[in-house]
């Protein structure tokens, strides 16, 4: 069975390569999952939020809730938001690029535990080829819509 495994030590490492899978802009791009590759840009979120990490993977509406994988296919986070580039441009005079955020895997694991949801810890260490990692990531994700 395809089961997402939360990395045993889910703390992100600065500069760590990551993969994100999601279903962004389905009305435009269609209902197939997309896979993006990037890095952990910061081990904290907005205003040094310790429960989040900043990631460089491009994020669009529909990526939220998607898993963030390390290169061995372990989950180390969950996509939550992106910086509002237009507001930042108006406020700071600069258009930020690829400033996106994910909950850290440890925060997600605590949430699951506190709600009685069983999950599997992962400790895979062997890096996967990008295409294999994309297949792995797609097998762990489903499109969910709220109406």
N, CA, C and O atoms as a GROMACS GRO file, in nm:
protein
  588
    1UNK      N    1   0.084  -0.119   0.000
    1UNK     CA    2   0.000   0.000   0.000
    1UNK      C    3   0.088   0.125   0.000
    1UNK      O    4   0.198   0.125   0.056
    2UNK      N    5   0.039   0.230  -0.062
    2UNK     CA    6   0.111   0.357  -0.066
    2UNK      C    7   0.079   0.435   0.060
    2UNK      O    8  -0.033   0.483   0.078
    3UNK      N    9   0.177   0.448   0.147
    3UNK     CA   10   0.159   0.518   0.273
    3UNK      C   11   0.267   0.624   0.285
    3UNK      O   12   0.386   0.595   0.274
    4UNK      N   13   0.225   0.747   0.309
    4UNK     CA   14   0.322   0.854   0.332
    4UNK      C   15   0.382   0.835   0.470
    4UNK      O   16   0.311   0.811   0.567
    5UNK      N   17   0.512   0.845   0.478
    5UNK     CA   18   0.583   0.827   0.605
    5UNK      C   19   0.643   0.961   0.648
    5UNK      O   20   0.715   1.026   0.571
    6UNK      N   21   0.613   1.001   0.770
    6UNK     CA   22   0.669   1.124   0.825
    6UNK      C   23   0.811   1.092   0.873
    6UNK      O   24   0.831   1.000   0.952
    7UNK      N   25   0.908   1.168   0.823
    7UNK     CA   26   1.047   1.142   0.860
    7UNK      C   27   1.063   1.142   1.011
    7UNK      O   28   1.014   1.232   1.079
    8UNK      N   29   1.132   1.043   1.063
    8UNK     CA   30   1.151   1.029   1.208
    8UNK      C   31   1.205   1.157   1.269
    8UNK      O   32   1.155   1.203   1.372
    9UNK      N   33   1.306   1.215   1.208
    9UNK     CA   34   1.355   1.347   1.248
    9UNK      C   35   1.308   1.442   1.139
    9UNK      O   36   1.380   1.468   1.042
   10UNK      N   37   1.187   1.493   1.156
   10UNK     CA   38   1.125   1.573   1.050
   10UNK      C   39   1.173   1.718   1.047
   10UNK      O   40   1.117   1.799   0.974
   11UNK      N   41   1.275   1.751   1.126
   11UNK     CA   42   1.327   1.887   1.124
   11UNK      C   43   1.391   1.916   0.989
   11UNK      O   44   1.478   1.841   0.944
   12UNK      N   45   1.348   2.023   0.924
   12UNK     CA   46   1.407   2.056   0.794
   12UNK      C   47   1.550   2.107   0.812
   12UNK      O   48   1.584   2.165   0.915
   13UNK      N   49   1.630   2.084   0.713
   13UNK     CA   50   1.767   2.134   0.714
   13UNK      C   51   1.779   2.248   0.613
   13UNK      O   52   1.730   2.235   0.501
   14UNK      N   53   1.841   2.357   0.650
   14UNK     CA   54   1.858   2.470   0.562
   14UNK      C   55   1.927   2.426   0.434
   14UNK      O   56   2.034   2.365   0.438
   15UNK      N   57   1.866   2.455   0.321
   15UNK     CA   58   1.921   2.418   0.191
   15UNK      C   59   1.884   2.279   0.144
   15UNK      O   60   1.919   2.240   0.033
   16UNK      N   61   1.813   2.203   0.227
   16UNK     CA   62   1.774   2.066   0.191
   16UNK      C   63   1.685   2.066   0.067
   16UNK      O   64   1.593   2.147   0.055
   17UNK      N   65   1.714   1.975  -0.026
   17UNK     CA   66   1.632   1.960  -0.146
   17UNK      C   67   1.499   1.897  -0.109
   17UNK      O   68   1.494   1.801  -0.032
   18UNK      N   69   1.391   1.951  -0.166
   18UNK     CA   70   1.256   1.902  -0.135
   18UNK      C   71   1.174   1.888  -0.262
   18UNK      O   72   1.206   1.945  -0.367
   19UNK      N   73   1.066   1.813  -0.249
   19UNK     CA   74   0.970   1.793  -0.358
   19UNK      C   75   0.830   1.814  -0.301
   19UNK      O   76   0.799   1.768  -0.192
   20UNK      N   77   0.746   1.884  -0.377
   20UNK     CA   78   0.608   1.912  -0.336
   20UNK      C   79   0.516   1.861  -0.446
   20UNK      O   80   0.544   1.878  -0.565
   21UNK      N   81   0.406   1.800  -0.406
   21UNK     CA   82   0.306   1.757  -0.503
   21UNK      C   83   0.173   1.821  -0.465
   21UNK      O   84   0.142   1.836  -0.346
   22UNK      N   85   0.094   1.859  -0.565
   22UNK     CA   86  -0.034   1.921  -0.538
   22UNK      C   87  -0.120   1.929  -0.663
   22UNK      O   88  -0.086   1.874  -0.768
   23UNK      N   89  -0.229   1.997  -0.648
   23UNK     CA   90  -0.326   2.012  -0.757
   23UNK      C   91  -0.360   2.161  -0.774
   23UNK      O   92  -0.472   2.202  -0.748
   24UNK      N   93  -0.262   2.240  -0.818
   24UNK     CA   94  -0.285   2.384  -0.827
   24UNK      C   95  -0.370   2.423  -0.948
   24UNK      O   96  -0.361   2.362  -1.054
   25UNK      N   97  -0.451   2.525  -0.928
   25UNK     CA   98  -0.528   2.587  -1.036
   25UNK      C   99  -0.596   2.483  -1.127
   25UNK      O  100  -0.579   2.487  -1.249
   26UNK      N  101  -0.671   2.391  -1.068
   26UNK     CA  102  -0.730   2.281  -1.146
   26UNK      C  103  -0.822   2.330  -1.258
   26UNK      O  104  -0.836   2.262  -1.360
   27UNK      N  105  -0.886   2.445  -1.240
   27UNK     CA  106  -0.974   2.496  -1.345
   27UNK      C  107  -0.898   2.539  -1.469
   27UNK      O  108  -0.954   2.547  -1.578
   28UNK      N  109  -0.769   2.566  -1.452
   28UNK     CA  110  -0.684   2.608  -1.563
   28UNK      C  111  -0.590   2.496  -1.607
   28UNK      O  112  -0.578   2.468  -1.726
   29UNK      N  113  -0.525   2.433  -1.510
   29UNK     CA  114  -0.422   2.335  -1.541
   29UNK      C  115  -0.473   2.191  -1.553
   29UNK      O  116  -0.403   2.104  -1.605
   30UNK      N  117  -0.594   2.167  -1.506
   30UNK     CA  118  -0.650   2.033  -1.511
   30UNK      C  119  -0.634   1.961  -1.378
   30UNK      O  120  -0.576   2.015  -1.283
   31UNK      N  121  -0.686   1.839  -1.371
   31UNK     CA  122  -0.694   1.767  -1.244
   31UNK      C  123  -0.578   1.670  -1.220
   31UNK      O  124  -0.583   1.593  -1.124
   32UNK      N  125  -0.477   1.672  -1.304
   32UNK     CA  126  -0.360   1.588  -1.280
   32UNK      C  127  -0.269   1.657  -1.179
   32UNK      O  128  -0.258   1.780  -1.178
   33UNK      N  129  -0.203   1.578  -1.094
   33UNK     CA  130  -0.114   1.640  -0.996
   33UNK      C  131   0.009   1.702  -1.063
   33UNK      O  132   0.053   1.657  -1.168
   34UNK      N  133   0.061   1.805  -1.000
   34UNK     CA  134   0.186   1.865  -1.045
   34UNK      C  135   0.292   1.841  -0.937
   34UNK      O  136   0.260   1.830  -0.819
   35UNK      N  137   0.416   1.832  -0.980
   35UNK     CA  138   0.526   1.808  -0.888
   35UNK      C  139   0.626   1.921  -0.906
   35UNK      O  140   0.663   1.956  -1.018
   36UNK      N  141   0.671   1.978  -0.795
   36UNK     CA  142   0.770   2.084  -0.799
   36UNK      C  143   0.889   2.049  -0.713
   36UNK      O  144   0.877   1.979  -0.613
   37UNK      N  145   1.005   2.100  -0.754
   37UNK     CA  146   1.130   2.073  -0.683
   37UNK      C  147   1.189   2.205  -0.635
   37UNK      O  148   1.180   2.307  -0.705
   38UNK      N  149   1.249   2.204  -0.520
   38UNK     CA  150   1.311   2.325  -0.465
   38UNK      C  151   1.394   2.292  -0.344
   38UNK      O  152   1.448   2.182  -0.331
   39UNK      N  153   1.405   2.389  -0.254
   39UNK     CA  154   1.489   2.375  -0.135
   39UNK      C  155   1.423   2.440  -0.014
   39UNK      O  156   1.332   2.522  -0.029
   40UNK      N  157   1.469   2.404   0.103
   40UNK     CA  158   1.430   2.472   0.225
   40UNK      C  159   1.510   2.601   0.229
   40UNK      O  160   1.633   2.598   0.242
   41UNK      N  161   1.441   2.715   0.218
   41UNK     CA  162   1.506   2.845   0.216
   41UNK      C  163   1.536   2.898   0.355
   41UNK      O  164   1.634   2.969   0.377
   42UNK      N  165   1.451   2.861   0.451
   42UNK     CA  166   1.468   2.902   0.590
   42UNK      C  167   1.400   2.797   0.677
   42UNK      O  168   1.298   2.740   0.638
   43UNK      N  169   1.455   2.773   0.794
   43UNK     CA  170   1.395   2.675   0.884
   43UNK      C  171   1.290   2.736   0.974
   43UNK      O  172   1.243   2.671   1.068
   44UNK      N  173   1.252   2.861   0.946
   44UNK     CA  174   1.141   2.925   1.016
   44UNK      C  175   1.051   2.993   0.914
   44UNK      O  176   1.088   3.013   0.799
   45UNK      N  177   0.930   3.027   0.959
   45UNK     CA  178   0.833   3.092   0.872
   45UNK      C  179   0.830   3.242   0.890
   45UNK      O  180   0.929   3.303   0.932
   46UNK      N  181   0.715   3.302   0.858
   46UNK     CA  182   0.698   3.448   0.871
   46UNK      C  183   0.724   3.490   1.015
   46UNK      O  184   0.676   3.426   1.109
   47UNK      N  185   0.799   3.597   1.030
   47UNK     CA  186   0.836   3.651   1.162
   47UNK      C  187   0.899   3.544   1.250
   47UNK      O  188   0.873   3.538   1.371
   48UNK      N  189   0.981   3.459   1.190
   48UNK     CA  190   1.054   3.353   1.260
   48UNK      C  191   0.963   3.250   1.325
   48UNK      O  192   0.999   3.192   1.428
   49UNK      N  193   0.846   3.226   1.267
   49UNK     CA  194   0.753   3.125   1.319
   49UNK      C  195   0.826   2.990   1.324
   49UNK      O  196   0.862   2.938   1.218
   50UNK      N  197   0.848   2.932   1.443
   50UNK     CA  198   0.924   2.808   1.454
   50UNK      C  199   0.849   2.684   1.405
   50UNK      O  200   0.910   2.579   1.384
   51UNK      N  201   0.718   2.694   1.387
   51UNK     CA  202   0.638   2.580   1.341
   51UNK      C  203   0.634   2.567   1.190
   51UNK      O  204   0.578   2.471   1.137
   52UNK      N  205   0.694   2.664   1.121
   52UNK     CA  206   0.694   2.663   0.975
   52UNK      C  207   0.836   2.666   0.920
   52UNK      O  208   0.932   2.691   0.992
   53UNK      N  209   0.845   2.641   0.789
   53UNK     CA  210   0.970   2.658   0.716
   53UNK      C  211   0.937   2.731   0.586
   53UNK      O  212   0.825   2.721   0.535
   54UNK      N  213   1.034   2.804   0.535
   54UNK     CA  214   1.017   2.872   0.407
   54UNK      C  215   1.074   2.782   0.299
   54UNK      O  216   1.183   2.726   0.315
   55UNK      N  217   1.000   2.767   0.189
   55UNK     CA  218   1.044   2.679   0.080
   55UNK      C  219   1.046   2.755  -0.051
   55UNK      O  220   0.970   2.850  -0.070
   56UNK      N  221   1.135   2.713  -0.142
   56UNK     CA  222   1.151   2.783  -0.270
   56UNK      C  223   1.070   2.720  -0.383
   56UNK      O  224   1.075   2.769  -0.496
   57UNK      N  225   0.997   2.615  -0.356
   57UNK     CA  226   0.915   2.551  -0.459
   57UNK      C  227   0.800   2.645  -0.496
   57UNK      O  228   0.734   2.698  -0.407
   58UNK      N  229   0.775   2.667  -0.626
   58UNK     CA  230   0.661   2.751  -0.664
   58UNK      C  231   0.530   2.691  -0.613
   58UNK      O  232   0.504   2.572  -0.629
   59UNK      N  233   0.448   2.775  -0.552
   59UNK     CA  234   0.320   2.733  -0.493
   59UNK      C  235   0.208   2.816  -0.555
   59UNK      O  236   0.222   2.937  -0.573
   60UNK      N  237   0.098   2.750  -0.586
   60UNK     CA  238  -0.020   2.818  -0.640
   60UNK      C  239  -0.141   2.777  -0.555
   60UNK      O  240  -0.133   2.687  -0.472
   61UNK      N  241  -0.252   2.845  -0.577
   61UNK     CA  242  -0.376   2.805  -0.512
   61UNK      C  243  -0.404   2.659  -0.548
   61UNK      O  244  -0.406   2.624  -0.666
   62UNK      N  245  -0.425   2.574  -0.448
   62UNK     CA  246  -0.447   2.432  -0.471
   62UNK      C  247  -0.331   2.346  -0.425
   62UNK      O  248  -0.345   2.224  -0.414
   63UNK      N  249  -0.216   2.407  -0.397
   63UNK     CA  250  -0.104   2.332  -0.340
   63UNK      C  251  -0.119   2.314  -0.189
   63UNK      O  252  -0.059   2.223  -0.131
   64UNK      N  253  -0.198   2.400  -0.125
   64UNK     CA  254  -0.212   2.394   0.021
   64UNK      C  255  -0.258   2.256   0.065
   64UNK      O  256  -0.348   2.197   0.004
   65UNK      N  257  -0.196   2.207   0.171
   65UNK     CA  258  -0.228   2.075   0.222
   65UNK      C  259  -0.147   1.965   0.159
   65UNK      O  260  -0.153   1.850   0.202
   66UNK      N  261  -0.070   1.999   0.058
   66UNK     CA  262   0.012   1.899  -0.010
   66UNK      C  263   0.138   1.867   0.069
   66UNK      O  264   0.189   1.953   0.141
   67UNK      N  265   0.187   1.744   0.057
   67UNK     CA  266   0.305   1.704   0.133
   67UNK      C  267   0.434   1.765   0.076
   67UNK      O  268   0.445   1.791  -0.043
   68UNK      N  269   0.530   1.785   0.166
   68UNK     CA  270   0.666   1.825   0.130
   68UNK      C  271   0.753   1.705   0.162
   68UNK      O  272   0.760   1.660   0.276
   69UNK      N  273   0.820   1.652   0.059
   69UNK     CA  274   0.903   1.534   0.074
   69UNK      C  275   1.051   1.569   0.075
   69UNK      O  276   1.094   1.663   0.009
   70UNK      N  277   1.129   1.491   0.151
   70UNK     CA  278   1.274   1.498   0.137
   70UNK      C  279   1.313   1.414   0.016
   70UNK      O  280   1.226   1.355  -0.049
   71UNK      N  281   1.440   1.407  -0.014
   71UNK     CA  282   1.481   1.337  -0.135
   71UNK      C  283   1.473   1.185  -0.126
   71UNK      O  284   1.490   1.115  -0.226
   72UNK      N  285   1.446   1.132  -0.005
   72UNK     CA  286   1.428   0.989   0.012
   72UNK      C  287   1.281   0.951   0.012
   72UNK      O  288   1.247   0.833   0.027
   73UNK      N  289   1.191   1.050  -0.004
   73UNK     CA  290   1.048   1.022  -0.008
   73UNK      C  291   0.978   1.026   0.125
   73UNK      O  292   0.862   0.985   0.134
   74UNK      N  293   1.045   1.075   0.230
   74UNK     CA  294   0.982   1.093   0.361
   74UNK      C  295   0.916   1.230   0.366
   74UNK      O  296   0.966   1.326   0.307
   75UNK      N  297   0.803   1.240   0.435
   75UNK     CA  298   0.734   1.368   0.451
   75UNK      C  299   0.806   1.449   0.559
   75UNK      O  300   0.831   1.399   0.668
   76UNK      N  301   0.838   1.575   0.526
   76UNK     CA  302   0.899   1.664   0.626
   76UNK      C  303   0.817   1.791   0.646
   76UNK      O  304   0.858   1.879   0.721
   77UNK      N  305   0.701   1.800   0.580
   77UNK     CA  306   0.617   1.917   0.597
   77UNK      C  307   0.490   1.910   0.517
   77UNK      O  308   0.466   1.814   0.443
   78UNK      N  309   0.406   2.014   0.534
   78UNK     CA  310   0.279   2.027   0.463
   78UNK      C  311   0.266   2.172   0.415
   78UNK      O  312   0.278   2.265   0.495
   79UNK      N  313   0.242   2.191   0.288
   79UNK     CA  314   0.230   2.325   0.230
   79UNK      C  315   0.113   2.400   0.293
   79UNK      O  316   0.003   2.345   0.304
   80UNK      N  317   0.137   2.526   0.334
   80UNK     CA  318   0.029   2.605   0.393
   80UNK      C  319   0.001   2.737   0.324
   80UNK      O  320  -0.114   2.779   0.319
   81UNK      N  321   0.103   2.806   0.271
   81UNK     CA  322   0.075   2.938   0.216
   81UNK      C  323   0.191   2.989   0.133
   81UNK      O  324   0.299   2.931   0.128
   82UNK      N  325   0.164   3.103   0.067
   82UNK     CA  326   0.269   3.175  -0.003
   82UNK      C  327   0.259   3.322   0.035
   82UNK      O  328   0.153   3.370   0.073
   83UNK      N  329   0.369   3.390   0.024
   83UNK     CA  330   0.371   3.532   0.053
   83UNK      C  331   0.291   3.604  -0.055
   83UNK      O  332   0.304   3.573  -0.174
   84UNK      N  333   0.210   3.701  -0.016
   84UNK     CA  334   0.132   3.778  -0.111
   84UNK      C  335   0.225   3.876  -0.182
   84UNK      O  336   0.258   3.982  -0.129
   85UNK      N  337   0.265   3.839  -0.303
   85UNK     CA  338   0.365   3.917  -0.377
   85UNK      C  339   0.317   4.059  -0.406
   85UNK      O  340   0.396   4.153  -0.399
   86UNK      N  341   0.189   4.077  -0.439
   86UNK     CA  342   0.138   4.210  -0.472
   86UNK      C  343   0.138   4.302  -0.350
   86UNK      O  344   0.173   4.419  -0.360
   87UNK      N  345   0.097   4.249  -0.235
   87UNK     CA  346   0.100   4.330  -0.112
   87UNK      C  347   0.243   4.366  -0.074
   87UNK      O  348   0.270   4.478  -0.031
   88UNK      N  349   0.334   4.270  -0.090
   88UNK     CA  350   0.474   4.297  -0.058
   88UNK      C  351   0.533   4.400  -0.155
   88UNK      O  352   0.613   4.484  -0.115
   89UNK      N  353   0.494   4.393  -0.281
   89UNK     CA  354   0.544   4.489  -0.379
   89UNK      C  355   0.497   4.630  -0.343
   89UNK      O  356   0.573   4.726  -0.353
   90UNK      N  357   0.370   4.641  -0.302
   90UNK     CA  358   0.316   4.771  -0.265
   90UNK      C  359   0.382   4.824  -0.138
   90UNK      O  360   0.410   4.943  -0.127
   91UNK      N  361   0.407   4.734  -0.042
   91UNK     CA  362   0.462   4.777   0.087
   91UNK      C  363   0.613   4.797   0.084
   91UNK      O  364   0.664   4.889   0.147
   92UNK      N  365   0.684   4.711   0.011
   92UNK     CA  366   0.830   4.714   0.016
   92UNK      C  367   0.895   4.760  -0.113
   92UNK      O  368   1.016   4.783  -0.117
   93UNK      N  369   0.815   4.774  -0.219
   93UNK     CA  370   0.871   4.818  -0.347
   93UNK      C  371   0.949   4.710  -0.418
   93UNK      O  372   1.029   4.740  -0.508
   94UNK      N  373   0.928   4.586  -0.381
   94UNK     CA  374   0.999   4.474  -0.443
   94UNK      C  375   0.901   4.360  -0.462
   94UNK      O  376   0.813   4.339  -0.379
   95UNK      N  377   0.915   4.287  -0.570
   95UNK     CA  378   0.826   4.174  -0.599
   95UNK      C  379   0.897   4.044  -0.557
   95UNK      O  380   0.984   3.995  -0.629
   96UNK      N  381   0.860   3.988  -0.440
   96UNK     CA  382   0.926   3.866  -0.394
   96UNK      C  383   0.892   3.748  -0.483
   96UNK      O  384   0.782   3.740  -0.538
   97UNK      N  385   0.986   3.657  -0.496
   97UNK     CA  386   0.965   3.539  -0.580
   97UNK      C  387   0.991   3.412  -0.499
   97UNK      O  388   1.088   3.404  -0.423
   98UNK      N  389   0.903   3.314  -0.517
   98UNK     CA  390   0.916   3.184  -0.452
   98UNK      C  391   0.937   3.194  -0.301
   98UNK      O  392   1.024   3.127  -0.246
   99UNK      N  393   0.857   3.278  -0.235
   99UNK     CA  394   0.859   3.286  -0.089
   99UNK      C  395   0.732   3.217  -0.043
   99UNK      O  396   0.624   3.277  -0.040
  100UNK      N  397   0.747   3.089  -0.007
  100UNK     CA  398   0.633   3.004   0.025
  100UNK      C  399   0.659   2.933   0.157
  100UNK      O  400   0.774   2.926   0.203
  101UNK      N  401   0.553   2.881   0.218
  101UNK     CA  402   0.567   2.827   0.353
  101UNK      C  403   0.500   2.692   0.368
  101UNK      O  404   0.401   2.661   0.302
  102UNK      N  405   0.558   2.612   0.457
  102UNK     CA  406   0.502   2.481   0.490
  102UNK      C  407   0.513   2.461   0.641
  102UNK      O  408   0.607   2.508   0.704
  103UNK      N  409   0.414   2.391   0.697
  103UNK     CA  410   0.426   2.347   0.836
  103UNK      C  411   0.537   2.244   0.843
  103UNK      O  412   0.553   2.164   0.750
  104UNK      N  413   0.612   2.245   0.948
  104UNK     CA  414   0.715   2.145   0.967
  104UNK      C  415   0.651   2.009   0.995
  104UNK      O  416   0.542   2.001   1.051
  105UNK      N  417   0.719   1.904   0.955
  105UNK     CA  418   0.668   1.768   0.975
  105UNK      C  419   0.640   1.737   1.120
  105UNK      O  420   0.544   1.665   1.150
  106UNK      N  421   0.720   1.789   1.212
  106UNK     CA  422   0.698   1.765   1.355
  106UNK      C  423   0.565   1.825   1.401
  106UNK      O  424   0.497   1.766   1.485
  107UNK      N  425   0.528   1.940   1.346
  107UNK     CA  426   0.401   2.003   1.381
  107UNK      C  427   0.286   1.917   1.328
  107UNK      O  428   0.186   1.895   1.398
  108UNK      N  429   0.299   1.868   1.205
  108UNK     CA  430   0.197   1.781   1.148
  108UNK      C  431   0.184   1.652   1.229
  108UNK      O  432   0.073   1.605   1.253
  109UNK      N  433   0.297   1.595   1.270
  109UNK     CA  434   0.294   1.471   1.349
  109UNK      C  435   0.226   1.495   1.484
  109UNK      O  436   0.147   1.411   1.528
  110UNK      N  437   0.255   1.607   1.549
  110UNK     CA  438   0.190   1.640   1.676
  110UNK      C  439   0.040   1.655   1.658
  110UNK      O  440  -0.038   1.609   1.741
  111UNK      N  441  -0.001   1.720   1.549
  111UNK     CA  442  -0.144   1.736   1.520
  111UNK      C  443  -0.211   1.599   1.503
  111UNK      O  444  -0.318   1.574   1.560
  112UNK      N  445  -0.148   1.511   1.425
  112UNK     CA  446  -0.205   1.378   1.404
  112UNK      C  447  -0.215   1.302   1.536
  112UNK      O  448  -0.318   1.243   1.566
  113UNK      N  449  -0.107   1.303   1.614
  113UNK     CA  450  -0.107   1.232   1.743
  113UNK      C  451  -0.214   1.285   1.836
  113UNK      O  452  -0.285   1.207   1.900
  114UNK      N  453  -0.228   1.418   1.845
  114UNK     CA  454  -0.325   1.477   1.938
  114UNK      C  455  -0.469   1.450   1.895
  114UNK      O  456  -0.562   1.463   1.975
  115UNK      N  457  -0.488   1.413   1.769
  115UNK     CA  458  -0.622   1.380   1.721
  115UNK      C  459  -0.643   1.230   1.702
  115UNK      O  460  -0.740   1.188   1.640
  116UNK      N  461  -0.552   1.150   1.755
  116UNK     CA  462  -0.566   1.006   1.751
  116UNK      C  463  -0.553   0.944   1.614
  116UNK      O  464  -0.606   0.836   1.589
  117UNK      N  465  -0.481   1.012   1.524
  117UNK     CA  466  -0.462   0.959   1.389
  117UNK      C  467  -0.327   0.888   1.383
  117UNK      O  468  -0.222   0.948   1.404
  118UNK      N  469  -0.332   0.758   1.353
  118UNK     CA  470  -0.208   0.682   1.344
  118UNK      C  471  -0.134   0.718   1.216
  118UNK      O  472  -0.195   0.743   1.112
  119UNK      N  473  -0.002   0.720   1.224
  119UNK     CA  474   0.080   0.744   1.105
  119UNK      C  475   0.209   0.666   1.121
  119UNK      O  476   0.242   0.619   1.230
  120UNK      N  477   0.280   0.653   1.012
  120UNK     CA  478   0.403   0.575   1.012
  120UNK      C  479   0.522   0.670   1.004
  120UNK      O  480   0.525   0.762   0.923
  121UNK      N  481   0.620   0.645   1.091
  121UNK     CA  482   0.744   0.723   1.084
  121UNK      C  483   0.832   0.662   0.976
  121UNK      O  484   0.830   0.541   0.953
  122UNK      N  485   0.907   0.746   0.909
  122UNK     CA  486   0.995   0.700   0.803
  122UNK      C  487   1.140   0.731   0.832
  122UNK      O  488   1.172   0.830   0.898
  123UNK      N  489   1.224   0.647   0.782
  123UNK     CA  490   1.367   0.672   0.801
  123UNK      C  491   1.446   0.638   0.675
  123UNK      O  492   1.566   0.614   0.680
  124UNK      N  493   1.376   0.638   0.559
  124UNK     CA  494   1.446   0.611   0.433
  124UNK      C  495   1.554   0.716   0.415
  124UNK      O  496   1.531   0.835   0.436
  125UNK      N  497   1.672   0.672   0.376
  125UNK     CA  498   1.785   0.764   0.363
  125UNK      C  499   1.838   0.772   0.221
  125UNK      O  500   1.906   0.869   0.187
  126UNK      N  501   1.809   0.674   0.137
  126UNK     CA  502   1.863   0.672   0.001
  126UNK      C  503   1.786   0.771  -0.085
  126UNK      O  504   1.663   0.764  -0.097
  127UNK      N  505   1.858   0.864  -0.147
  127UNK     CA  506   1.795   0.963  -0.234
  127UNK      C  507   1.738   0.894  -0.358
  127UNK      O  508   1.798   0.800  -0.411
  128UNK      N  509   1.623   0.941  -0.403
  128UNK     CA  510   1.559   0.887  -0.522
  128UNK      C  511   1.587   0.979  -0.640
  128UNK      O  512   1.610   1.098  -0.622
  129UNK      N  513   1.586   0.924  -0.759
  129UNK     CA  514   1.597   1.005  -0.880
  129UNK      C  515   1.471   1.092  -0.888
  129UNK      O  516   1.365   1.049  -0.843
  130UNK      N  517   1.480   1.213  -0.943
  130UNK     CA  518   1.365   1.302  -0.948
  130UNK      C  519   1.238   1.239  -1.006
  130UNK      O  520   1.130   1.258  -0.951
  131UNK      N  521   1.249   1.164  -1.114
  131UNK     CA  522   1.129   1.103  -1.174
  131UNK      C  523   1.070   0.998  -1.082
  131UNK      O  524   0.947   0.986  -1.073
  132UNK      N  525   1.153   0.921  -1.013
  132UNK     CA  526   1.104   0.821  -0.918
  132UNK      C  527   1.040   0.888  -0.797
  132UNK      O  528   0.938   0.842  -0.747
  133UNK      N  529   1.100   0.996  -0.751
  133UNK     CA  530   1.043   1.071  -0.640
  133UNK      C  531   0.909   1.132  -0.679
  133UNK      O  532   0.816   1.134  -0.598
  134UNK      N  533   0.898   1.180  -0.801
  134UNK     CA  534   0.770   1.235  -0.849
  134UNK      C  535   0.663   1.126  -0.850
  134UNK      O  536   0.550   1.151  -0.807
  135UNK      N  537   0.696   1.007  -0.898
  135UNK     CA  538   0.599   0.896  -0.897
  135UNK      C  539   0.558   0.862  -0.755
  135UNK      O  540   0.440   0.840  -0.727
  136UNK      N  541   0.654   0.856  -0.665
  136UNK     CA  542   0.629   0.826  -0.524
  136UNK      C  543   0.536   0.933  -0.465
  136UNK      O  544   0.438   0.900  -0.397
  137UNK      N  545   0.566   1.060  -0.491
  137UNK     CA  546   0.488   1.170  -0.436
  137UNK      C  547   0.344   1.168  -0.490
  137UNK      O  548   0.250   1.188  -0.414
  138UNK      N  549   0.328   1.143  -0.619
  138UNK     CA  550   0.194   1.138  -0.678
  138UNK      C  551   0.112   1.024  -0.618
  138UNK      O  552  -0.010   1.038  -0.601
  139UNK      N  553   0.176   0.913  -0.586
  139UNK     CA  554   0.104   0.798  -0.530
  139UNK      C  555   0.054   0.826  -0.388
  139UNK      O  556  -0.034   0.756  -0.339
  140UNK      N  557   0.108   0.927  -0.322
  140UNK     CA  558   0.070   0.961  -0.185
  140UNK      C  559  -0.035   1.071  -0.178
  140UNK      O  560  -0.081   1.104  -0.069
  141UNK      N  561  -0.074   1.127  -0.289
  141UNK     CA  562  -0.157   1.248  -0.288
  141UNK      C  563  -0.285   1.227  -0.367
  141UNK      O  564  -0.288   1.158  -0.469
  142UNK      N  565  -0.391   1.290  -0.317
  142UNK     CA  566  -0.520   1.288  -0.387
  142UNK      C  567  -0.576   1.429  -0.390
  142UNK      O  568  -0.546   1.511  -0.303
  143UNK      N  569  -0.656   1.456  -0.489
  143UNK     CA  570  -0.720   1.586  -0.504
  143UNK      C  571  -0.842   1.592  -0.411
  143UNK      O  572  -0.927   1.503  -0.415
  144UNK      N  573  -0.851   1.696  -0.329
  144UNK     CA  574  -0.962   1.716  -0.239
  144UNK      C  575  -1.018   1.855  -0.265
  144UNK      O  576  -0.944   1.952  -0.273
  145UNK      N  577  -1.150   1.864  -0.278
  145UNK     CA  578  -1.213   1.994  -0.296
  145UNK      C  579  -1.322   2.011  -0.192
  145UNK      O  580  -1.389   1.915  -0.154
  146UNK      N  581  -1.341   2.134  -0.147
  146UNK     CA  582  -1.445   2.167  -0.050
  146UNK      C  583  -1.548   2.254  -0.120
  146UNK      O  584  -1.515   2.348  -0.191
  147UNK      N  585  -1.671   2.219  -0.100
  147UNK     CA  586  -1.780   2.297  -0.164
  147UNK      C  587  -1.875   2.353  -0.064
  147UNK      O  588  -1.971   2.420  -0.101
   0.00000   0.00000   0.00000
